[in-house]
Structures are given as C-alpha cells and as structure tokens.
C-alpha cells in the first residue's frame, strides 16, 4: 500500500515537473518571438528614419534650386528693362 502511494506521489511530482518544463519552454519561445518582433520593428524604424532624412535632403536641394532659378529669372527681368530703354531704332 505504501509503495502504491509513493508511486502516485512520484507520478504527480513528475506531472508537475513536466508542466513546469512545458511552461518554461513556452515562455522561452514567446520571449524569442518578442525579441524577433522588436528587432523587426527597430529595422523598420531605422529604414523610415533613413528615408525621411533622404527626403529632407532632396527637399532642401529642390528649394535651393528653386531659389537659384528665382534669382536667375529676376536678374534677367531687371536687365531687360534697361535694354529697351537704350534701344535706338
């Protein structure tokens, strides 16, 4: 009778240890999934920041080009008035 009780206790302990082992394995798996998701999110954020910086540089270059074109256009218009005033037919 005592042997049967010891066997049942040992089986209960074994079942509890198996459940704990499964829980630890599941927790480790979930932690790995979370780490992978965090790494993916970090990569996406870095790519977005790089794209935003590149877009900012392109916008700045475009603004500078527009300003240069304005200056060129304005200077040509200013000189045009002088040429017609000195024109003698």
Phi and psi in radians as a Rosetta constraint file:
Dihedral C 1 N 2 CA 2 C 2 CIRCULARHARMONIC -1.130 0.35
Dihedral N 2 CA 2 C 2 N 3 CIRCULARHARMONIC -0.638 0.35
Dihedral C 2 N 3 CA 3 C 3 CIRCULARHARMONIC -1.128 0.35
Dihedral N 3 CA 3 C 3 N 4 CIRCULARHARMONIC -0.683 0.35
Dihedral C 3 N 4 CA 4 C 4 CIRCULARHARMONIC -1.142 0.35
Dihedral N 4 CA 4 C 4 N 5 CIRCULARHARMONIC -0.719 0.35
Dihedral C 4 N 5 CA 5 C 5 CIRCULARHARMONIC -1.145 0.35
Dihedral N 5 CA 5 C 5 N 6 CIRCULARHARMONIC -0.747 0.35
Dihedral C 5 N 6 CA 6 C 6 CIRCULARHARMONIC -1.062 0.35
Dihedral N 6 CA 6 C 6 N 7 CIRCULARHARMONIC -0.700 0.35
Dihedral C 6 N 7 CA 7 C 7 CIRCULARHARMONIC -1.126 0.35
Dihedral N 7 CA 7 C 7 N 8 CIRCULARHARMONIC -0.763 0.35
Dihedral C 7 N 8 CA 8 C 8 CIRCULARHARMONIC -1.115 0.35
Dihedral N 8 CA 8 C 8 N 9 CIRCULARHARMONIC -0.724 0.35
Dihedral C 8 N 9 CA 9 C 9 CIRCULARHARMONIC -1.105 0.35
Dihedral N 9 CA 9 C 9 N 10 CIRCULARHARMONIC -0.766 0.35
Dihedral C 9 N 10 CA 10 C 10 CIRCULARHARMONIC -1.105 0.35
Dihedral N 10 CA 10 C 10 N 11 CIRCULARHARMONIC -0.680 0.35
Dihedral C 10 N 11 CA 11 C 11 CIRCULARHARMONIC -1.156 0.35
Dihedral N 11 CA 11 C 11 N 12 CIRCULARHARMONIC -0.678 0.35
Dihedral C 11 N 12 CA 12 C 12 CIRCULARHARMONIC -1.142 0.35
Dihedral N 12 CA 12 C 12 N 13 CIRCULARHARMONIC -0.736 0.35
Dihedral C 12 N 13 CA 13 C 13 CIRCULARHARMONIC -1.110 0.35
Dihedral N 13 CA 13 C 13 N 14 CIRCULARHARMONIC -0.745 0.35
Dihedral C 13 N 14 CA 14 C 14 CIRCULARHARMONIC -1.086 0.35
Dihedral N 14 CA 14 C 14 N 15 CIRCULARHARMONIC -0.709 0.35
Dihedral C 14 N 15 CA 15 C 15 CIRCULARHARMONIC -1.141 0.35
Dihedral N 15 CA 15 C 15 N 16 CIRCULARHARMONIC -0.711 0.35
Dihedral C 15 N 16 CA 16 C 16 CIRCULARHARMONIC -1.142 0.35
Dihedral N 16 CA 16 C 16 N 17 CIRCULARHARMONIC -0.752 0.35
Dihedral C 16 N 17 CA 17 C 17 CIRCULARHARMONIC -1.119 0.35
Dihedral N 17 CA 17 C 17 N 18 CIRCULARHARMONIC -0.658 0.35
Dihedral C 17 N 18 CA 18 C 18 CIRCULARHARMONIC -1.126 0.35
Dihedral N 18 CA 18 C 18 N 19 CIRCULARHARMONIC -0.740 0.35
Dihedral C 18 N 19 CA 19 C 19 CIRCULARHARMONIC -1.118 0.35
Dihedral N 19 CA 19 C 19 N 20 CIRCULARHARMONIC -0.736 0.35
Dihedral C 19 N 20 CA 20 C 20 CIRCULARHARMONIC -1.103 0.35
Dihedral N 20 CA 20 C 20 N 21 CIRCULARHARMONIC -0.743 0.35
Dihedral C 20 N 21 CA 21 C 21 CIRCULARHARMONIC -1.082 0.35
Dihedral N 21 CA 21 C 21 N 22 CIRCULARHARMONIC -0.724 0.35
Dihedral C 21 N 22 CA 22 C 22 CIRCULARHARMONIC -1.116 0.35
Dihedral N 22 CA 22 C 22 N 23 CIRCULARHARMONIC -0.709 0.35
Dihedral C 22 N 23 CA 23 C 23 CIRCULARHARMONIC -1.132 0.35
Dihedral N 23 CA 23 C 23 N 24 CIRCULARHARMONIC -0.705 0.35
Dihedral C 23 N 24 CA 24 C 24 CIRCULARHARMONIC -1.144 0.35
Dihedral N 24 CA 24 C 24 N 25 CIRCULARHARMONIC -0.757 0.35
Dihedral C 24 N 25 CA 25 C 25 CIRCULARHARMONIC -1.097 0.35
Dihedral N 25 CA 25 C 25 N 26 CIRCULARHARMONIC -0.729 0.35
Dihedral C 25 N 26 CA 26 C 26 CIRCULARHARMONIC -1.118 0.35
Dihedral N 26 CA 26 C 26 N 27 CIRCULARHARMONIC -0.736 0.35
Dihedral C 26 N 27 CA 27 C 27 CIRCULARHARMONIC -1.114 0.35
Dihedral N 27 CA 27 C 27 N 28 CIRCULARHARMONIC -0.720 0.35
Dihedral C 27 N 28 CA 28 C 28 CIRCULARHARMONIC -1.117 0.35
Dihedral N 28 CA 28 C 28 N 29 CIRCULARHARMONIC -0.734 0.35
Dihedral C 28 N 29 CA 29 C 29 CIRCULARHARMONIC -1.099 0.35
Dihedral N 29 CA 29 C 29 N 30 CIRCULARHARMONIC -0.759 0.35
Dihedral C 29 N 30 CA 30 C 30 CIRCULARHARMONIC -1.141 0.35
Dihedral N 30 CA 30 C 30 N 31 CIRCULARHARMONIC -0.657 0.35
Dihedral C 30 N 31 CA 31 C 31 CIRCULARHARMONIC -1.133 0.35
Dihedral N 31 CA 31 C 31 N 32 CIRCULARHARMONIC -0.692 0.35
Dihedral C 31 N 32 CA 32 C 32 CIRCULARHARMONIC -1.138 0.35
Dihedral N 32 CA 32 C 32 N 33 CIRCULARHARMONIC -0.698 0.35
Dihedral C 32 N 33 CA 33 C 33 CIRCULARHARMONIC -1.119 0.35
Dihedral N 33 CA 33 C 33 N 34 CIRCULARHARMONIC -0.714 0.35
Dihedral C 33 N 34 CA 34 C 34 CIRCULARHARMONIC -1.148 0.35
Dihedral N 34 CA 34 C 34 N 35 CIRCULARHARMONIC -0.691 0.35
Dihedral C 34 N 35 CA 35 C 35 CIRCULARHARMONIC -1.141 0.35
Dihedral N 35 CA 35 C 35 N 36 CIRCULARHARMONIC -0.712 0.35
Dihedral C 35 N 36 CA 36 C 36 CIRCULARHARMONIC -1.129 0.35
Dihedral N 36 CA 36 C 36 N 37 CIRCULARHARMONIC -0.712 0.35
Dihedral C 36 N 37 CA 37 C 37 CIRCULARHARMONIC -1.142 0.35
Dihedral N 37 CA 37 C 37 N 38 CIRCULARHARMONIC -0.685 0.35
Dihedral C 37 N 38 CA 38 C 38 CIRCULARHARMONIC -1.147 0.35
Dihedral N 38 CA 38 C 38 N 39 CIRCULARHARMONIC -0.700 0.35
Dihedral C 38 N 39 CA 39 C 39 CIRCULARHARMONIC -1.144 0.35
Dihedral N 39 CA 39 C 39 N 40 CIRCULARHARMONIC -0.693 0.35
Dihedral C 39 N 40 CA 40 C 40 CIRCULARHARMONIC -1.149 0.35
Dihedral N 40 CA 40 C 40 N 41 CIRCULARHARMONIC -0.731 0.35
Dihedral C 40 N 41 CA 41 C 41 CIRCULARHARMONIC -1.121 0.35
Dihedral N 41 CA 41 C 41 N 42 CIRCULARHARMONIC -0.681 0.35
Dihedral C 41 N 42 CA 42 C 42 CIRCULARHARMONIC -1.132 0.35
Dihedral N 42 CA 42 C 42 N 43 CIRCULARHARMONIC -0.699 0.35
Dihedral C 42 N 43 CA 43 C 43 CIRCULARHARMONIC -1.140 0.35
Dihedral N 43 CA 43 C 43 N 44 CIRCULARHARMONIC -0.712 0.35
Dihedral C 43 N 44 CA 44 C 44 CIRCULARHARMONIC -1.134 0.35
Dihedral N 44 CA 44 C 44 N 45 CIRCULARHARMONIC -0.765 0.35
Dihedral C 44 N 45 CA 45 C 45 CIRCULARHARMONIC -1.076 0.35
Dihedral N 45 CA 45 C 45 N 46 CIRCULARHARMONIC -0.765 0.35
Dihedral C 45 N 46 CA 46 C 46 CIRCULARHARMONIC -1.085 0.35
Dihedral N 46 CA 46 C 46 N 47 CIRCULARHARMONIC -0.738 0.35
Dihedral C 46 N 47 CA 47 C 47 CIRCULARHARMONIC -1.128 0.35
Dihedral N 47 CA 47 C 47 N 48 CIRCULARHARMONIC -0.706 0.35
Dihedral C 47 N 48 CA 48 C 48 CIRCULARHARMONIC -1.130 0.35
Dihedral N 48 CA 48 C 48 N 49 CIRCULARHARMONIC -0.708 0.35
Dihedral C 48 N 49 CA 49 C 49 CIRCULARHARMONIC -1.141 0.35
Dihedral N 49 CA 49 C 49 N 50 CIRCULARHARMONIC -0.712 0.35
Dihedral C 49 N 50 CA 50 C 50 CIRCULARHARMONIC -1.123 0.35
Dihedral N 50 CA 50 C 50 N 51 CIRCULARHARMONIC -0.745 0.35
Dihedral C 50 N 51 CA 51 C 51 CIRCULARHARMONIC -1.114 0.35
Dihedral N 51 CA 51 C 51 N 52 CIRCULARHARMONIC -0.707 0.35
Dihedral C 51 N 52 CA 52 C 52 CIRCULARHARMONIC -1.136 0.35
Dihedral N 52 CA 52 C 52 N 53 CIRCULARHARMONIC -0.711 0.35
Dihedral C 52 N 53 CA 53 C 53 CIRCULARHARMONIC -1.129 0.35
Dihedral N 53 CA 53 C 53 N 54 CIRCULARHARMONIC -0.732 0.35
Dihedral C 53 N 54 CA 54 C 54 CIRCULARHARMONIC -1.113 0.35
Dihedral N 54 CA 54 C 54 N 55 CIRCULARHARMONIC -0.724 0.35
Dihedral C 54 N 55 CA 55 C 55 CIRCULARHARMONIC -1.131 0.35
Dihedral N 55 CA 55 C 55 N 56 CIRCULARHARMONIC -0.685 0.35
Dihedral C 55 N 56 CA 56 C 56 CIRCULARHARMONIC -1.100 0.35
Dihedral N 56 CA 56 C 56 N 57 CIRCULARHARMONIC -0.739 0.35
Dihedral C 56 N 57 CA 57 C 57 CIRCULARHARMONIC -1.115 0.35
Dihedral N 57 CA 57 C 57 N 58 CIRCULARHARMONIC -0.732 0.35
Dihedral C 57 N 58 CA 58 C 58 CIRCULARHARMONIC -1.118 0.35
Dihedral N 58 CA 58 C 58 N 59 CIRCULARHARMONIC -0.726 0.35
Dihedral C 58 N 59 CA 59 C 59 CIRCULARHARMONIC -1.093 0.35
Dihedral N 59 CA 59 C 59 N 60 CIRCULARHARMONIC -0.736 0.35
Dihedral C 59 N 60 CA 60 C 60 CIRCULARHARMONIC -1.126 0.35
Dihedral N 60 CA 60 C 60 N 61 CIRCULARHARMONIC -0.747 0.35
Dihedral C 60 N 61 CA 61 C 61 CIRCULARHARMONIC -1.099 0.35
Dihedral N 61 CA 61 C 61 N 62 CIRCULARHARMONIC -0.704 0.35
Dihedral C 61 N 62 CA 62 C 62 CIRCULARHARMONIC -1.126 0.35
Dihedral N 62 CA 62 C 62 N 63 CIRCULARHARMONIC -0.743 0.35
Dihedral C 62 N 63 CA 63 C 63 CIRCULARHARMONIC -1.073 0.35
Dihedral N 63 CA 63 C 63 N 64 CIRCULARHARMONIC -0.738 0.35
Dihedral C 63 N 64 CA 64 C 64 CIRCULARHARMONIC -1.116 0.35
Dihedral N 64 CA 64 C 64 N 65 CIRCULARHARMONIC -0.693 0.35
Dihedral C 64 N 65 CA 65 C 65 CIRCULARHARMONIC -1.126 0.35
Dihedral N 65 CA 65 C 65 N 66 CIRCULARHARMONIC -0.716 0.35
Dihedral C 65 N 66 CA 66 C 66 CIRCULARHARMONIC -1.110 0.35
Dihedral N 66 CA 66 C 66 N 67 CIRCULARHARMONIC -0.739 0.35
Dihedral C 66 N 67 CA 67 C 67 CIRCULARHARMONIC -1.096 0.35
Dihedral N 67 CA 67 C 67 N 68 CIRCULARHARMONIC -0.725 0.35
Dihedral C 67 N 68 CA 68 C 68 CIRCULARHARMONIC -1.118 0.35
Dihedral N 68 CA 68 C 68 N 69 CIRCULARHARMONIC -0.723 0.35
Dihedral C 68 N 69 CA 69 C 69 CIRCULARHARMONIC -1.124 0.35
Dihedral N 69 CA 69 C 69 N 70 CIRCULARHARMONIC -0.667 0.35
Dihedral C 69 N 70 CA 70 C 70 CIRCULARHARMONIC -1.088 0.35
Dihedral N 70 CA 70 C 70 N 71 CIRCULARHARMONIC -0.783 0.35
Dihedral C 70 N 71 CA 71 C 71 CIRCULARHARMONIC -1.100 0.35
Dihedral N 71 CA 71 C 71 N 72 CIRCULARHARMONIC -0.748 0.35
Dihedral C 71 N 72 CA 72 C 72 CIRCULARHARMONIC -1.099 0.35
Dihedral N 72 CA 72 C 72 N 73 CIRCULARHARMONIC -0.780 0.35
Dihedral C 72 N 73 CA 73 C 73 CIRCULARHARMONIC -1.146 0.35
Dihedral N 73 CA 73 C 73 N 74 CIRCULARHARMONIC -0.765 0.35
Dihedral C 73 N 74 CA 74 C 74 CIRCULARHARMONIC -1.146 0.35
Dihedral N 74 CA 74 C 74 N 75 CIRCULARHARMONIC -0.686 0.35
Dihedral C 74 N 75 CA 75 C 75 CIRCULARHARMONIC -1.197 0.35
Dihedral N 75 CA 75 C 75 N 76 CIRCULARHARMONIC -0.635 0.35
Dihedral C 75 N 76 CA 76 C 76 CIRCULARHARMONIC -1.166 0.35
Dihedral N 76 CA 76 C 76 N 77 CIRCULARHARMONIC -0.680 0.35
Dihedral C 76 N 77 CA 77 C 77 CIRCULARHARMONIC -1.182 0.35
Dihedral N 77 CA 77 C 77 N 78 CIRCULARHARMONIC -0.619 0.35
Dihedral C 77 N 78 CA 78 C 78 CIRCULARHARMONIC -1.175 0.35
Dihedral N 78 CA 78 C 78 N 79 CIRCULARHARMONIC -0.659 0.35
Dihedral C 78 N 79 CA 79 C 79 CIRCULARHARMONIC -1.318 0.35
Dihedral N 79 CA 79 C 79 N 80 CIRCULARHARMONIC -0.470 0.35
Dihedral C 79 N 80 CA 80 C 80 CIRCULARHARMONIC -1.101 0.35
Dihedral N 80 CA 80 C 80 N 81 CIRCULARHARMONIC -0.706 0.35
Dihedral C 80 N 81 CA 81 C 81 CIRCULARHARMONIC -1.070 0.35
Dihedral N 81 CA 81 C 81 N 82 CIRCULARHARMONIC -0.652 0.35
Dihedral C 81 N 82 CA 82 C 82 CIRCULARHARMONIC -1.204 0.35
Dihedral N 82 CA 82 C 82 N 83 CIRCULARHARMONIC -0.647 0.35
Dihedral C 82 N 83 CA 83 C 83 CIRCULARHARMONIC -1.177 0.35
Dihedral N 83 CA 83 C 83 N 84 CIRCULARHARMONIC -0.620 0.35
Dihedral C 83 N 84 CA 84 C 84 CIRCULARHARMONIC -1.315 0.35
Dihedral N 84 CA 84 C 84 N 85 CIRCULARHARMONIC -0.455 0.35
Dihedral C 84 N 85 CA 85 C 85 CIRCULARHARMONIC -1.269 0.35
Dihedral N 85 CA 85 C 85 N 86 CIRCULARHARMONIC -0.569 0.35
Dihedral C 85 N 86 CA 86 C 86 CIRCULARHARMONIC -1.639 0.35
Dihedral N 86 CA 86 C 86 N 87 CIRCULARHARMONIC 0.068 0.35
Dihedral C 86 N 87 CA 87 C 87 CIRCULARHARMONIC -1.295 0.35
Dihedral N 87 CA 87 C 87 N 88 CIRCULARHARMONIC 2.218 0.35
Dihedral C 87 N 88 CA 88 C 88 CIRCULARHARMONIC -2.095 0.35
Dihedral N 88 CA 88 C 88 N 89 CIRCULARHARMONIC 2.113 0.35
